[in-house]
Amino acid sequence: MNRKELNPDSSPGAAFGARLRSSREERCWTQEDLSDRMGYSSTHISAVETSRKLPTLRFSRSADRAFGTGDTADTFERQYREIQHGSLLEGFPEYVGYEGRAAEVRVYEVGVVPGLLQTPEYATVLAESAVKRGAITSDQAKERISLVAERQAALARTHPPLILMVLDESCIRRPIGGPEVMDAQLARLIEFARMPNTVLQIAPFDMAEHRPFDLPLYVLTMPDRQLMSYAESSHRGHLDRESASVVPLLTAYHQLQAEALSQAASVAMISQLRKGSP
């Protein structure tokens, strides 16, 4: 039998395929054995192993079930997301994978409405603006827009997570895409605040030094109550699973909520903006 030698360093897809093969062979499984466990043909598995075919999200999750890696830090789904979202900051695709399974999601954002709350039009304006600046390609812009929809769909599940959002006032006052786009986006925020599993608060400018964070922050509580945080600079993101460093961030987030406007006052501020009032 001809056996193709794999070079996992040649591409993310090749790295995925090499890992799939090594995981299978460590268990002394044939491609037919793995086929039975994953529900894919042995021909399909061979094509992924040799990177002639890229994995899909469904395929990756099926591999995690077959190999028992779904609850680990290094899942096949994480590798899939790195392939799909290569233009995104380091760490963010992995974060998105955890976000879609979290029991609680806490977000603090500055300057722009976060992806979980963006309308398609708002997300499109941001992505197209990045293309005009030469920061990303048109294909990468499409990738970013589709990721917004993917993230929102993952959280609209049968048992949705508790989602707590604190937005710096700059998020709602910075005009993006013109009056119509911005009005629809503000309406989306009000709609979000009315949901039974959400809390929306605005951190007003006059919080001044009482605001504990200068950069966006995401804190996840997983179903097993494990905590993790994600933060990023302009060049890279960092996913942290160490409780010793995440717990102080959670404490600071609660302090932020205490100083921010109530949800009712936040919705009132957004409604005033929609009416054109300062």
N, C-alpha and C positions, 0 to 999 in steps of 0.2 A: 504494500500500500504506500502511495506517495504521501509523505508528510511534509507540509509546508512549514518551514522555519519561520517563527514569528519574531518581529522586532518591536517590542512594546514602546520603544522610544521614538518610533517614526511618526506617531500621531496619537491623539487621545482615543480614536477608534481602535487602533492597533493595541493600545494598552488595555482597553476593555476586553478585546478578544483574547489576548494573552492571559489575562486574569481568569476569564471564563474557562479556557482550556486547562490552566494549571489547577484551578479549583476542582474541575471535573476529574482530572487525572489523579489528584491527591486522594480522591475517594474511590479510585479504580473503576470509575464509571465510563462506559462508552458513550458516544454521542446519542446512540439509541436509548441508553439508560436515562440520560438527561432529557431527551425528548419526551419520554414518558412522564417525567417529573414536572416539566415545564409546560407541556401542551403545545410544543412547537416541533416541526419536523426536524429530523437529524440533518437534513440538507440546509435548513435555515440556521441551525446551530453552527454547522460547519462554516457557513458564510459569515456569521458574526465573528467566530473565532479567528478567521483569516482576514477580517476587516473588509471583506467584499460587500458586506451589508452592515449598515450601522444599526445599533440597537434602538428600540423604541422605549417609551416609558413603560408600557405594558410588559415588554420583554424583560426589562431591567427588574421590575418588581417581581416578576415570575422567577427570575434567577435568585433574587434575595430569598424568596420562599423556599426554593429548592435547596439552597445552600445554608439556610438559616442565618443569613446576614442582615435581615431586615431591621433588627434592633441594635445594630452595631454602628460605630462611628464611620466605618468605611464600607458603605453599601454600594451595590451595583447601581442603584438609583442615583447616588451622588455622582458616580462616574458618568452616567448618562447625562445628567444636568450639566456637567462640565463640558461635555461634547456639544450639547445644544446651545449653551450660553457662554461660549468662549470669549465673547466681547465684554462680559460682565466682570466686575471686580473680583479678585481672588476671595474665596470664602462665601460669596453671596449665593451661588447656586446650591451649595451645601446647606446654607441657612434656609433657603426656600423649601428644600426637602423636609426639614424639621418643622418649619412654619405650617406646612399643610397637615401636620399630624398633631400640632400642639393643642393643649387644653385651654391655655390662656396665652394671649398675645398682647404685649404692651409695647407701644410705639411712642417715641418722641421725635418730631420732625421739625426742621427749620427751613424756611425759604420756599419749599414747594409742598403741595399736597402729596402725601405718601402713596405709593403704588396701589396699596390695598383699597384706597378710596378714590382713585382717579377715574374719571369718565374716559371712554375711548378717545374722545376728541382732545381732551387735555393731555393724555398720554401721547397722542400722535403729534401734537404741537411740540412737546418737549423732545421727542425723538427726532423729528424733522429738523428742529433747531440744531441739534447735535450734528446732524448730517451736514447742514450748511456751514457749520464751523469746522468741518473736516475731522471731527472727533471720532465719528463712526461712519460705517458705510450704510447704504440704503438697506442692504440685507440685514445688517445688525440692528437697524432701526425697527424693521419688521419683527425681528426677534424680541426686542425690548417690549414692543406693543403687545405681542402675543403672550409674553411672560406676565404682563399686568393682568390680562384676562385669565390666564392659567392660575395665578395666585388667588385671585378673587373667587374663582370657581372651586378651588380646593378648600376654601373656608366656608363655602355655602353648602356644607354637607348636612346629613341627617341630624347629627348632634354637633352643632357648630361650636367653636371655641368662644370663650369670653374674650372680647376685643376691647382694649382700653387704649384710646388715642389722646395724646396731648399734642396739640399743634401750636407752635409758636405763632404769634399774631401775623408774622411776615408771610405765613403760608396762605392766609386768606386775603391779604392786602396786596400781594404781588400779582399784578395782572398778567395772565398767561393766555395768549390766543385771542384776545379781543373780548368785547362785552358778552357776546352770546356764549362763547366757550366758558368764560368765567362764571356767568350766571348759572349755567347748567352744572358746573362743578360745585358751586356753593349750595345749590339745591340738593346735590348728591350728599353733601355733608349733613344737611338737615335730615335727609332721609335716613342716613346711617345712624344718626343720634336717636331716631325713633325705634330702632330695632331692639328686641328684648335682650339680646346678648351683647350689647355694646355700651360704651361710655365715651362721649366726646367732650373734650375740654380745650379751651383756648388759653395759652399762656400769654397774657397781655404784655405789651412792651414795658408797662410800668412795674412789672415784677423786678426789673433791673437785676441787682446782684442776688436776688433770691432764686433766680433760675439756676439750678445745679448743673445743667448741661449746656455746652456750647455747640456740640455736634449731635446729629441724629443718633438715636439709640433704639435698639430693639431688644426686648427681653421676652423669652419664651418659657412657659411652664409646660412641661410635657405631661402626658397622662400618668406617668409614674412619679410625678412631682419633681423630676430633675429640672434644674434651671440652666439656661444657657443665654448668652447675650451675643449680639452682633453689633459692631460699630465699624465705621469706615472713615477714612480720610479721602482725599481726592485721588489717591493712587492705589489704595488697597483696602480690603475689608478684613475683619478679624472675628472669627467665631470662637467664643470662649465657653467651655463647659465646666470650668473649675468653680465649685460653689464658693470657695473662699474669696474669689474676685467678683462673682456675679451677685452674691447676696448684698454687698454694699451698694451696688447699682440699683437693686430692687428697692432698697431702703431710700435711696436718693429719689427714685421715681415716685415713691409714695409721698415724699416731701414736696416734690414738684406738683403732684395732684392737689395737695393741700393748699398750695399757694395759687394755683391756677383758678380761672373762673369756673363756677359750677356749670353743669351741662345746660341748665336752663338759661343762664346768663350767656353762655357761649353761643347757643342757638339764637338768642336775641341779637347778639353782635353780628352774626352771619346774616340774619334776616335784615338788619339795618343796612348792611353793605349791599344787599340785593336791591334795596330800595334807593340806593344812591346816597344814603346818609353816612356821615363819617362815624 
